[in-house]
Amino acid sequence: MVKQKVTISNPTGLHLRPAGMFCNVANKYDCKVMFEHDNATANAKSVLSVLGACIKSGDEIVLVCEGEGEEEALKAMVEAVESGLGE
């Protein structure tokens, strides 16, 4: 299992379009991809879970990847978040 804390940098947080992009990146990998926010853990591969977390710009989340390809998945997720998820 690998973890990394990242800050959501896009101005609107994880609303529908960036949440979809976030999930698309997570779904490229076979490993389990989760994130932690406000003492809750959510599935990064589910748009409903991402939207339900109500993540705003400036919020910190901890990305957690576990399983085959976990390091590659974590790197891709961090790059996606740091690039602003298309915004």
mmCIF file as gemmi writes it, N, C-alpha and C atoms, coordinates in Angstrom:
data_model
loop_
_atom_site.group_PDB
_atom_site.id
_atom_site.type_symbol
_atom_site.label_atom_id
_atom_site.label_alt_id
_atom_site.label_comp_id
_atom_site.label_asym_id
_atom_site.label_entity_id
_atom_site.label_seq_id
_atom_site.pdbx_PDB_ins_code
_atom_site.Cartn_x
_atom_site.Cartn_y
_atom_site.Cartn_z
_atom_site.occupancy
_atom_site.B_iso_or_equiv
_atom_site.pdbx_formal_charge
_atom_site.auth_seq_id
_atom_site.auth_asym_id
_atom_site.pdbx_PDB_model_num
ATOM 1 N N . MET Axp A 1 ? 0.849 -1.183 0 1 0 ? 1 A 1
ATOM 2 C CA . MET Axp A 1 ? 0 0 0 1 0 ? 1 A 1
ATOM 3 C C . MET Axp A 1 ? 0.889 1.238 0 1 0 ? 1 A 1
ATOM 4 N N . VAL Axp A 2 ? 0.512 2.206 -0.868 1 0 ? 2 A 1
ATOM 5 C CA . VAL Axp A 2 ? 1.238 3.474 -0.925 1 0 ? 2 A 1
ATOM 6 C C . VAL Axp A 2 ? 0.23 4.607 -0.731 1 0 ? 2 A 1
ATOM 7 N N . LYS Axp A 3 ? 0.699 5.688 -0.095 1 0 ? 3 A 1
ATOM 8 C CA . LYS Axp A 3 ? -0.162 6.838 0.206 1 0 ? 3 A 1
ATOM 9 C C . LYS Axp A 3 ? 0.578 8.123 -0.113 1 0 ? 3 A 1
ATOM 10 N N . GLN Axp A 4 ? -0.185 9.143 -0.462 1 0 ? 4 A 1
ATOM 11 C CA . GLN Axp A 4 ? 0.396 10.473 -0.62 1 0 ? 4 A 1
ATOM 12 C C . GLN Axp A 4 ? -0.684 11.528 -0.426 1 0 ? 4 A 1
ATOM 13 N N . LYS Axp A 5 ? -0.328 12.579 0.299 1 0 ? 5 A 1
ATOM 14 C CA . LYS Axp A 5 ? -1.246 13.694 0.527 1 0 ? 5 A 1
ATOM 15 C C . LYS Axp A 5 ? -1.098 14.684 -0.619 1 0 ? 5 A 1
ATOM 16 N N . VAL Axp A 6 ? -2.232 15.147 -1.136 1 0 ? 6 A 1
ATOM 17 C CA . VAL Axp A 6 ? -2.239 16.154 -2.2 1 0 ? 6 A 1
ATOM 18 C C . VAL Axp A 6 ? -3.295 17.207 -1.873 1 0 ? 6 A 1
ATOM 19 N N . THR Axp A 7 ? -3.099 18.389 -2.429 1 0 ? 7 A 1
ATOM 20 C CA . THR Axp A 7 ? -4.058 19.48 -2.254 1 0 ? 7 A 1
ATOM 21 C C . THR Axp A 7 ? -4.799 19.693 -3.562 1 0 ? 7 A 1
ATOM 22 N N . ILE Axp A 8 ? -6.116 19.8 -3.478 1 0 ? 8 A 1
ATOM 23 C CA . ILE Axp A 8 ? -6.938 20.042 -4.663 1 0 ? 8 A 1
ATOM 24 C C . ILE Axp A 8 ? -6.719 21.484 -5.096 1 0 ? 8 A 1
ATOM 25 N N . SER Axp A 9 ? -6.197 21.664 -6.305 1 0 ? 9 A 1
ATOM 26 C CA . SER Axp A 9 ? -5.793 22.998 -6.741 1 0 ? 9 A 1
ATOM 27 C C . SER Axp A 9 ? -6.775 23.643 -7.715 1 0 ? 9 A 1
ATOM 28 N N . ASN Axp A 10 ? -7.638 22.847 -8.362 1 0 ? 10 A 1
ATOM 29 C CA . ASN Axp A 10 ? -8.543 23.488 -9.316 1 0 ? 10 A 1
ATOM 30 C C . ASN Axp A 10 ? -9.57 24.343 -8.572 1 0 ? 10 A 1
ATOM 31 N N . PRO Axp A 11 ? -9.962 25.482 -9.162 1 0 ? 11 A 1
ATOM 32 C CA . PRO Axp A 11 ? -10.771 26.469 -8.443 1 0 ? 11 A 1
ATOM 33 C C . PRO Axp A 11 ? -12.155 25.998 -7.999 1 0 ? 11 A 1
ATOM 34 N N . THR Axp A 12 ? -12.725 25.011 -8.651 1 0 ? 12 A 1
ATOM 35 C CA . THR Axp A 12 ? -14.08 24.591 -8.313 1 0 ? 12 A 1
ATOM 36 C C . THR Axp A 12 ? -14.128 23.318 -7.481 1 0 ? 12 A 1
ATOM 37 N N . GLY Axp A 13 ? -12.973 22.79 -7.09 1 0 ? 13 A 1
ATOM 38 C CA . GLY Axp A 13 ? -12.971 21.539 -6.338 1 0 ? 13 A 1
ATOM 39 C C . GLY Axp A 13 ? -13.339 20.374 -7.23 1 0 ? 13 A 1
ATOM 40 N N . LEU Axp A 14 ? -13.819 19.294 -6.634 1 0 ? 14 A 1
ATOM 41 C CA . LEU Axp A 14 ? -14.162 18.111 -7.414 1 0 ? 14 A 1
ATOM 42 C C . LEU Axp A 14 ? -15.659 18.065 -7.731 1 0 ? 14 A 1
ATOM 43 N N . HIS Axp A 15 ? -16.101 18.996 -8.594 1 0 ? 15 A 1
ATOM 44 C CA . HIS Axp A 15 ? -17.477 18.929 -9.081 1 0 ? 15 A 1
ATOM 45 C C . HIS Axp A 15 ? -17.517 17.903 -10.213 1 0 ? 15 A 1
ATOM 46 N N . LEU Axp A 16 ? -18.585 17.808 -10.948 1 0 ? 16 A 1
ATOM 47 C CA . LEU Axp A 16 ? -18.816 16.684 -11.856 1 0 ? 16 A 1
ATOM 48 C C . LEU Axp A 16 ? -17.706 16.456 -12.893 1 0 ? 16 A 1
ATOM 49 N N . ARG Axp A 17 ? -17.303 17.473 -13.632 1 0 ? 17 A 1
ATOM 50 C CA . ARG Axp A 17 ? -16.303 17.255 -14.684 1 0 ? 17 A 1
ATOM 51 C C . ARG Axp A 17 ? -14.953 16.808 -14.112 1 0 ? 17 A 1
ATOM 52 N N . PRO Axp A 18 ? -14.363 17.527 -13.137 1 0 ? 18 A 1
ATOM 53 C CA . PRO Axp A 18 ? -13.088 17.043 -12.61 1 0 ? 18 A 1
ATOM 54 C C . PRO Axp A 18 ? -13.225 15.725 -11.846 1 0 ? 18 A 1
ATOM 55 N N . ALA Axp A 19 ? -14.371 15.488 -11.229 1 0 ? 19 A 1
ATOM 56 C CA . ALA Axp A 19 ? -14.579 14.21 -10.538 1 0 ? 19 A 1
ATOM 57 C C . ALA Axp A 19 ? -14.56 13.071 -11.553 1 0 ? 19 A 1
ATOM 58 N N . GLY Axp A 20 ? -15.154 13.3 -12.718 1 0 ? 20 A 1
ATOM 59 C CA . GLY Axp A 20 ? -15.134 12.3 -13.777 1 0 ? 20 A 1
ATOM 60 C C . GLY Axp A 20 ? -13.727 12.027 -14.264 1 0 ? 20 A 1
ATOM 61 N N . MET Axp A 21 ? -12.942 13.074 -14.424 1 0 ? 21 A 1
ATOM 62 C CA . MET Axp A 21 ? -11.548 12.905 -14.856 1 0 ? 21 A 1
ATOM 63 C C . MET Axp A 21 ? -10.75 12.152 -13.785 1 0 ? 21 A 1
ATOM 64 N N . PHE Axp A 22 ? -10.984 12.492 -12.519 1 0 ? 22 A 1
ATOM 65 C CA . PHE Axp A 22 ? -10.332 11.841 -11.382 1 0 ? 22 A 1
ATOM 66 C C . PHE Axp A 22 ? -10.621 10.334 -11.432 1 0 ? 22 A 1
ATOM 67 N N . CYS Axp A 23 ? -11.881 9.979 -11.636 1 0 ? 23 A 1
ATOM 68 C CA . CYS Axp A 23 ? -12.288 8.568 -11.693 1 0 ? 23 A 1
ATOM 69 C C . CYS Axp A 23 ? -11.728 7.867 -12.921 1 0 ? 23 A 1
ATOM 70 N N . ASN Axp A 24 ? -11.689 8.565 -14.048 1 0 ? 24 A 1
ATOM 71 C CA . ASN Axp A 24 ? -11.134 7.959 -15.266 1 0 ? 24 A 1
ATOM 72 C C . ASN Axp A 24 ? -9.678 7.559 -15.083 1 0 ? 24 A 1
ATOM 73 N N . VAL Axp A 25 ? -8.906 8.401 -14.416 1 0 ? 25 A 1
ATOM 74 C CA . VAL Axp A 25 ? -7.508 8.063 -14.157 1 0 ? 25 A 1
ATOM 75 C C . VAL Axp A 25 ? -7.44 6.852 -13.23 1 0 ? 25 A 1
ATOM 76 N N . ALA Axp A 26 ? -8.224 6.858 -12.169 1 0 ? 26 A 1
ATOM 77 C CA . ALA Axp A 26 ? -8.215 5.74 -11.21 1 0 ? 26 A 1
ATOM 78 C C . ALA Axp A 26 ? -8.612 4.429 -11.871 1 0 ? 26 A 1
ATOM 79 N N . ASN Axp A 27 ? -9.574 4.48 -12.778 1 0 ? 27 A 1
ATOM 80 C CA . ASN Axp A 27 ? -10.084 3.265 -13.421 1 0 ? 27 A 1
ATOM 81 C C . ASN Axp A 27 ? -9.12 2.656 -14.432 1 0 ? 27 A 1
ATOM 82 N N . LYS Axp A 28 ? -8.058 3.339 -14.766 1 0 ? 28 A 1
ATOM 83 C CA . LYS Axp A 28 ? -7.052 2.786 -15.674 1 0 ? 28 A 1
ATOM 84 C C . LYS Axp A 28 ? -6.202 1.709 -14.997 1 0 ? 28 A 1
ATOM 85 N N . TYR Axp A 29 ? -6.301 1.604 -13.684 1 0 ? 29 A 1
ATOM 86 C CA . TYR Axp A 29 ? -5.429 0.703 -12.925 1 0 ? 29 A 1
ATOM 87 C C . TYR Axp A 29 ? -6.241 -0.393 -12.244 1 0 ? 29 A 1
ATOM 88 N N . ASP Axp A 30 ? -5.635 -1.57 -12.167 1 0 ? 30 A 1
ATOM 89 C CA . ASP Axp A 30 ? -6.297 -2.727 -11.55 1 0 ? 30 A 1
ATOM 90 C C . ASP Axp A 30 ? -6.306 -2.658 -10.031 1 0 ? 30 A 1
ATOM 91 N N . CYS Axp A 31 ? -5.373 -1.907 -9.463 1 0 ? 31 A 1
ATOM 92 C CA . CYS Axp A 31 ? -5.277 -1.853 -8.002 1 0 ? 31 A 1
ATOM 93 C C . CYS Axp A 31 ? -6.453 -1.07 -7.407 1 0 ? 31 A 1
ATOM 94 N N . LYS Axp A 32 ? -6.606 -1.217 -6.12 1 0 ? 32 A 1
ATOM 95 C CA . LYS Axp A 32 ? -7.628 -0.473 -5.379 1 0 ? 32 A 1
ATOM 96 C C . LYS Axp A 32 ? -7.139 0.969 -5.234 1 0 ? 32 A 1
ATOM 97 N N . VAL Axp A 33 ? -7.968 1.934 -5.603 1 0 ? 33 A 1
ATOM 98 C CA . VAL Axp A 33 ? -7.602 3.354 -5.493 1 0 ? 33 A 1
ATOM 99 C C . VAL Axp A 33 ? -8.663 4.034 -4.632 1 0 ? 33 A 1
ATOM 100 N N . MET Axp A 34 ? -8.222 4.516 -3.478 1 0 ? 34 A 1
ATOM 101 C CA . MET Axp A 34 ? -9.124 5.16 -2.519 1 0 ? 34 A 1
ATOM 102 C C . MET Axp A 34 ? -8.551 6.537 -2.177 1 0 ? 34 A 1
ATOM 103 N N . PHE Axp A 35 ? -9.346 7.333 -1.474 1 0 ? 35 A 1
ATOM 104 C CA . PHE Axp A 35 ? -8.821 8.58 -0.917 1 0 ? 35 A 1
ATOM 105 C C . PHE Axp A 35 ? -9.475 8.836 0.427 1 0 ? 35 A 1
ATOM 106 N N . GLU Axp A 36 ? -8.732 9.52 1.264 1 0 ? 36 A 1
ATOM 107 C CA . GLU Axp A 36 ? -9.208 9.854 2.607 1 0 ? 36 A 1
ATOM 108 C C . GLU Axp A 36 ? -9.395 11.364 2.696 1 0 ? 36 A 1
ATOM 109 N N . HIS Axp A 37 ? -10.54 11.765 3.288 1 0 ? 37 A 1
ATOM 110 C CA . HIS Axp A 37 ? -10.84 13.185 3.465 1 0 ? 37 A 1
ATOM 111 C C . HIS Axp A 37 ? -11.79 13.315 4.637 1 0 ? 37 A 1
ATOM 112 N N . ASP Axp A 38 ? -11.496 14.193 5.561 1 0 ? 38 A 1
ATOM 113 C CA . ASP Axp A 38 ? -12.342 14.417 6.743 1 0 ? 38 A 1
ATOM 114 C C . ASP Axp A 38 ? -12.673 13.117 7.477 1 0 ? 38 A 1
ATOM 115 N N . ASN Axp A 39 ? -11.656 12.327 7.752 1 0 ? 39 A 1
ATOM 116 C CA . ASN Axp A 39 ? -11.794 11.066 8.499 1 0 ? 39 A 1
ATOM 117 C C . ASN Axp A 39 ? -12.708 10.054 7.826 1 0 ? 39 A 1
ATOM 118 N N . ALA Axp A 40 ? -12.903 10.182 6.526 1 0 ? 40 A 1
ATOM 119 C CA . ALA Axp A 40 ? -13.699 9.212 5.768 1 0 ? 40 A 1
ATOM 120 C C . ALA Axp A 40 ? -12.864 8.709 4.6 1 0 ? 40 A 1
ATOM 121 N N . THR Axp A 41 ? -13.138 7.483 4.183 1 0 ? 41 A 1
ATOM 122 C CA . THR Axp A 41 ? -12.453 6.897 3.041 1 0 ? 41 A 1
ATOM 123 C C . THR Axp A 41 ? -13.466 6.673 1.934 1 0 ? 41 A 1
ATOM 124 N N . ALA Axp A 42 ? -13.077 7.031 0.702 1 0 ? 42 A 1
ATOM 125 C CA . ALA Axp A 42 ? -13.993 6.886 -0.434 1 0 ? 42 A 1
ATOM 126 C C . ALA Axp A 42 ? -13.28 6.207 -1.597 1 0 ? 42 A 1
ATOM 127 N N . ASN Axp A 43 ? -14.065 5.604 -2.46 1 0 ? 43 A 1
ATOM 128 C CA . ASN Axp A 43 ? -13.575 4.91 -3.638 1 0 ? 43 A 1
ATOM 129 C C . ASN Axp A 43 ? -13.303 5.93 -4.748 1 0 ? 43 A 1
ATOM 130 N N . ALA Axp A 44 ? -12.05 6.033 -5.175 1 0 ? 44 A 1
ATOM 131 C CA . ALA Axp A 44 ? -11.684 6.992 -6.215 1 0 ? 44 A 1
ATOM 132 C C . ALA Axp A 44 ? -12.165 6.558 -7.595 1 0 ? 44 A 1
ATOM 133 N N . LYS Axp A 45 ? -12.654 5.326 -7.721 1 0 ? 45 A 1
ATOM 134 C CA . LYS Axp A 45 ? -13.145 4.834 -9.003 1 0 ? 45 A 1
ATOM 135 C C . LYS Axp A 45 ? -14.648 5.064 -9.185 1 0 ? 45 A 1
ATOM 136 N N . SER Axp A 46 ? -15.291 5.647 -8.188 1 0 ? 46 A 1
ATOM 137 C CA . SER Axp A 46 ? -16.734 5.885 -8.233 1 0 ? 46 A 1
ATOM 138 C C . SER Axp A 46 ? -17.027 7.381 -8.238 1 0 ? 46 A 1
ATOM 139 N N . VAL Axp A 47 ? -17.665 7.864 -9.307 1 0 ? 47 A 1
ATOM 140 C CA . VAL Axp A 47 ? -17.997 9.288 -9.389 1 0 ? 47 A 1
ATOM 141 C C . VAL Axp A 47 ? -18.9 9.697 -8.228 1 0 ? 47 A 1
ATOM 142 N N . LEU Axp A 48 ? -19.842 8.839 -7.869 1 0 ? 48 A 1
ATOM 143 C CA . LEU Axp A 48 ? -20.747 9.178 -6.76 1 0 ? 48 A 1
ATOM 144 C C . LEU Axp A 48 ? -19.987 9.309 -5.442 1 0 ? 48 A 1
ATOM 145 N N . SER Axp A 49 ? -19.009 8.443 -5.208 1 0 ? 49 A 1
ATOM 146 C CA . SER Axp A 49 ? -18.202 8.548 -3.984 1 0 ? 49 A 1
ATOM 147 C C . SER Axp A 49 ? -17.39 9.839 -3.968 1 0 ? 49 A 1
ATOM 148 N N . VAL Axp A 50 ? -16.827 10.185 -5.126 1 0 ? 50 A 1
ATOM 149 C CA . VAL Axp A 50 ? -16.015 11.407 -5.214 1 0 ? 50 A 1
ATOM 150 C C . VAL Axp A 50 ? -16.895 12.636 -4.997 1 0 ? 50 A 1
ATOM 151 N N . LEU Axp A 51 ? -18.036 12.687 -5.67 1 0 ? 51 A 1
ATOM 152 C CA . LEU Axp A 51 ? -18.945 13.829 -5.499 1 0 ? 51 A 1
ATOM 153 C C . LEU Axp A 51 ? -19.47 13.903 -4.067 1 0 ? 51 A 1
ATOM 154 N N . GLY Axp A 52 ? -19.76 12.763 -3.479 1 0 ? 52 A 1
ATOM 155 C CA . GLY Axp A 52 ? -20.286 12.709 -2.114 1 0 ? 52 A 1
ATOM 156 C C . GLY Axp A 52 ? -19.317 13.197 -1.061 1 0 ? 52 A 1
ATOM 157 N N . ALA Axp A 53 ? -18.03 13.207 -1.391 1 0 ? 53 A 1
ATOM 158 C CA . ALA Axp A 53 ? -17.022 13.672 -0.434 1 0 ? 53 A 1
ATOM 159 C C . ALA Axp A 53 ? -16.999 15.196 -0.322 1 0 ? 53 A 1
ATOM 160 N N . CYS Axp A 54 ? -17.644 15.889 -1.254 1 0 ? 54 A 1
ATOM 161 C CA . CYS Axp A 54 ? -17.749 17.368 -1.227 1 0 ? 54 A 1
ATOM 162 C C . CYS Axp A 54 ? -16.39 18.046 -1.067 1 0 ? 54 A 1
ATOM 163 N N . ILE Axp A 55 ? -15.469 17.712 -1.932 1 0 ? 55 A 1
ATOM 164 C CA . ILE Axp A 55 ? -14.115 18.259 -1.847 1 0 ? 55 A 1
ATOM 165 C C . ILE Axp A 55 ? -14.046 19.587 -2.587 1 0 ? 55 A 1
ATOM 166 N N . LYS Axp A 56 ? -13.539 20.601 -1.878 1 0 ? 56 A 1
ATOM 167 C CA . LYS Axp A 56 ? -13.454 21.95 -2.418 1 0 ? 56 A 1
ATOM 168 C C . LYS Axp A 56 ? -12.004 22.304 -2.744 1 0 ? 56 A 1
ATOM 169 N N . SER Axp A 57 ? -11.823 23.379 -3.457 1 0 ? 57 A 1
ATOM 170 C CA . SER Axp A 57 ? -10.489 23.87 -3.766 1 0 ? 57 A 1
ATOM 171 C C . SER Axp A 57 ? -9.737 24.157 -2.466 1 0 ? 57 A 1
ATOM 172 N N . GLY Axp A 58 ? -8.503 23.717 -2.405 1 0 ? 58 A 1
ATOM 173 C CA . GLY Axp A 58 ? -7.677 23.922 -1.216 1 0 ? 58 A 1
ATOM 174 C C . GLY Axp A 58 ? -7.754 22.786 -0.213 1 0 ? 58 A 1
ATOM 175 N N . ASP Axp A 59 ? -8.724 21.881 -0.357 1 0 ? 59 A 1
ATOM 176 C CA . ASP Axp A 59 ? -8.827 20.725 0.551 1 0 ? 59 A 1
ATOM 177 C C . ASP Axp A 59 ? -7.672 19.772 0.309 1 0 ? 59 A 1
ATOM 178 N N . GLU Axp A 60 ? -7.219 19.139 1.374 1 0 ? 60 A 1
ATOM 179 C CA . GLU Axp A 60 ? -6.188 18.111 1.274 1 0 ? 60 A 1
ATOM 180 C C . GLU Axp A 60 ? -6.843 16.744 1.343 1 0 ? 60 A 1
ATOM 181 N N . ILE Axp A 61 ? -6.411 15.858 0.449 1 0 ? 61 A 1
ATOM 182 C CA . ILE Axp A 61 ? -6.857 14.471 0.497 1 0 ? 61 A 1
ATOM 183 C C . ILE Axp A 61 ? -5.625 13.585 0.535 1 0 ? 61 A 1
ATOM 184 N N . VAL Axp A 62 ? -5.789 12.374 1.018 1 0 ? 62 A 1
ATOM 185 C CA . VAL Axp A 62 ? -4.719 11.389 1.002 1 0 ? 62 A 1
ATOM 186 C C . VAL Axp A 62 ? -5.123 10.312 0.016 1 0 ? 62 A 1
ATOM 187 N N . LEU Axp A 63 ? -4.351 10.186 -1.049 1 0 ? 63 A 1
ATOM 188 C CA . LEU Axp A 63 ? -4.591 9.14 -2.037 1 0 ? 63 A 1
ATOM 189 C C . LEU Axp A 63 ? -3.972 7.848 -1.523 1 0 ? 63 A 1
ATOM 190 N N . VAL Axp A 64 ? -4.695 6.746 -1.642 1 0 ? 64 A 1
ATOM 191 C CA . VAL Axp A 64 ? -4.231 5.448 -1.164 1 0 ? 64 A 1
ATOM 192 C C . VAL Axp A 64 ? -4.422 4.436 -2.288 1 0 ? 64 A 1
ATOM 193 N N . CYS Axp A 65 ? -3.322 3.794 -2.697 1 0 ? 65 A 1
ATOM 194 C CA . CYS Axp A 65 ? -3.388 2.776 -3.739 1 0 ? 65 A 1
ATOM 195 C C . CYS Axp A 65 ? -2.84 1.473 -3.165 1 0 ? 65 A 1
ATOM 196 N N . GLU Axp A 66 ? -3.543 0.372 -3.463 1 0 ? 66 A 1
ATOM 197 C CA . GLU Axp A 66 ? -3.139 -0.912 -2.924 1 0 ? 66 A 1
ATOM 198 C C . GLU Axp A 66 ? -3.371 -2.004 -3.965 1 0 ? 66 A 1
ATOM 199 N N . GLY Axp A 67 ? -2.319 -2.77 -4.243 1 0 ? 67 A 1
ATOM 200 C CA . GLY Axp A 67 ? -2.442 -3.881 -5.182 1 0 ? 67 A 1
ATOM 201 C C . GLY Axp A 67 ? -1.454 -3.745 -6.328 1 0 ? 67 A 1
ATOM 202 N N . GLU Axp A 68 ? -1.696 -4.538 -7.356 1 0 ? 68 A 1
ATOM 203 C CA . GLU Axp A 68 ? -0.807 -4.57 -8.51 1 0 ? 68 A 1
ATOM 204 C C . GLU Axp A 68 ? -0.79 -3.219 -9.223 1 0 ? 68 A 1
ATOM 205 N N . GLY Axp A 69 ? 0.407 -2.663 -9.433 1 0 ? 69 A 1
ATOM 206 C CA . GLY Axp A 69 ? 0.556 -1.375 -10.102 1 0 ? 69 A 1
ATOM 207 C C . GLY Axp A 69 ? 0.271 -0.179 -9.213 1 0 ? 69 A 1
ATOM 208 N N . GLU Axp A 70 ? 0.313 -0.369 -7.895 1 0 ? 70 A 1
ATOM 209 C CA . GLU Axp A 70 ? -0.062 0.703 -6.965 1 0 ? 70 A 1
ATOM 210 C C . GLU Axp A 70 ? 0.802 1.947 -7.092 1 0 ? 70 A 1
ATOM 211 N N . GLU Axp A 71 ? 2.107 1.772 -7.291 1 0 ? 71 A 1
ATOM 212 C CA . GLU Axp A 71 ? 2.989 2.94 -7.371 1 0 ? 71 A 1
ATOM 213 C C . GLU Axp A 71 ? 2.729 3.745 -8.638 1 0 ? 71 A 1
ATOM 214 N N . GLU Axp A 72 ? 2.509 3.055 -9.745 1 0 ? 72 A 1
ATOM 215 C CA . GLU Axp A 72 ? 2.202 3.724 -11.003 1 0 ? 72 A 1
ATOM 216 C C . GLU Axp A 72 ? 0.854 4.45 -10.901 1 0 ? 72 A 1
ATOM 217 N N . ALA Axp A 73 ? -0.117 3.803 -10.275 1 0 ? 73 A 1
ATOM 218 C CA . ALA Axp A 73 ? -1.439 4.415 -10.097 1 0 ? 73 A 1
ATOM 219 C C . ALA Axp A 73 ? -1.342 5.664 -9.234 1 0 ? 73 A 1
ATOM 220 N N . LEU Axp A 74 ? -0.603 5.587 -8.132 1 0 ? 74 A 1
ATOM 221 C CA . LEU Axp A 74 ? -0.455 6.743 -7.243 1 0 ? 74 A 1
ATOM 222 C C . LEU Axp A 74 ? 0.19 7.907 -7.983 1 0 ? 74 A 1
ATOM 223 N N . LYS Axp A 75 ? 1.235 7.625 -8.735 1 0 ? 75 A 1
ATOM 224 C CA . LYS Axp A 75 ? 1.924 8.672 -9.491 1 0 ? 75 A 1
ATOM 225 C C . LYS Axp A 75 ? 0.961 9.346 -10.468 1 0 ? 75 A 1
ATOM 226 N N . ALA Axp A 76 ? 0.159 8.553 -11.188 1 0 ? 76 A 1
ATOM 227 C CA . ALA Axp A 76 ? -0.791 9.112 -12.16 1 0 ? 76 A 1
ATOM 228 C C . ALA Axp A 76 ? -1.866 9.939 -11.469 1 0 ? 76 A 1
ATOM 229 N N . MET Axp A 77 ? -2.351 9.468 -10.327 1 0 ? 77 A 1
ATOM 230 C CA . MET Axp A 77 ? -3.389 10.201 -9.592 1 0 ? 77 A 1
ATOM 231 C C . MET Axp A 77 ? -2.851 11.541 -9.088 1 0 ? 77 A 1
ATOM 232 N N . VAL Axp A 78 ? -1.645 11.535 -8.535 1 0 ? 78 A 1
ATOM 233 C CA . VAL Axp A 78 ? -1.037 12.769 -8.04 1 0 ? 78 A 1
ATOM 234 C C . VAL Axp A 78 ? -0.846 13.759 -9.19 1 0 ? 78 A 1
ATOM 235 N N . GLU Axp A 79 ? -0.343 13.267 -10.322 1 0 ? 79 A 1
ATOM 236 C CA . GLU Axp A 79 ? -0.136 14.154 -11.484 1 0 ? 79 A 1
ATOM 237 C C . GLU Axp A 79 ? -1.457 14.746 -11.966 1 0 ? 79 A 1
ATOM 238 N N . ALA Axp A 80 ? -2.511 13.93 -11.967 1 0 ? 80 A 1
ATOM 239 C CA . ALA Axp A 80 ? -3.824 14.424 -12.409 1 0 ? 80 A 1
ATOM 240 C C . ALA Axp A 80 ? -4.333 15.527 -11.496 1 0 ? 80 A 1
ATOM 241 N N . VAL Axp A 81 ? -4.222 15.306 -10.187 1 0 ? 81 A 1
ATOM 242 C CA . VAL Axp A 81 ? -4.702 16.301 -9.216 1 0 ? 81 A 1
ATOM 243 C C . VAL Axp A 81 ? -3.856 17.578 -9.315 1 0 ? 81 A 1
ATOM 244 N N . GLU Axp A 82 ? -2.556 17.414 -9.379 1 0 ? 82 A 1
ATOM 245 C CA . GLU Axp A 82 ? -1.672 18.587 -9.424 1 0 ? 82 A 1
ATOM 246 C C . GLU Axp A 82 ? -1.82 19.37 -10.73 1 0 ? 82 A 1
ATOM 247 N N . SER Axp A 83 ? -2.267 18.717 -11.79 1 0 ? 83 A 1
ATOM 248 C CA . SER Axp A 83 ? -2.46 19.419 -13.077 1 0 ? 83 A 1
ATOM 249 C C . SER Axp A 83 ? -3.795 20.159 -13.116 1 0 ? 83 A 1
ATOM 250 N N . GLY Axp A 84 ? -4.636 19.996 -12.094 1 0 ? 84 A 1
ATOM 251 C CA . GLY Axp A 84 ? -5.901 20.712 -12.007 1 0 ? 84 A 1
ATOM 252 C C . GLY Axp A 84 ? -7.085 19.967 -12.596 1 0 ? 84 A 1
ATOM 253 N N . LEU Axp A 85 ? -6.897 18.714 -12.975 1 0 ? 85 A 1
ATOM 254 C CA . LEU Axp A 85 ? -7.988 17.881 -13.5 1 0 ? 85 A 1
ATOM 255 C C . LEU Axp A 85 ? -8.739 18.553 -14.643 1 0 ? 85 A 1
ATOM 256 N N . GLY Axp A 86 ? -7.965 19.13 -15.56 1 0 ? 86 A 1
ATOM 257 C CA . GLY Axp A 86 ? -8.565 19.697 -16.75 1 0 ? 86 A 1
ATOM 258 C C . GLY Axp A 86 ? -9.12 21.103 -16.619 1 0 ? 86 A 1
ATOM 259 N N . GLU Axp A 87 ? -8.912 21.733 -15.494 1 0 ? 87 A 1
ATOM 260 C CA . GLU Axp A 87 ? -9.439 23.098 -15.308 1 0 ? 87 A 1
ATOM 261 C C . GLU Axp A 87 ? -8.299 24.095 -15.178 1 0 ? 87 A 1
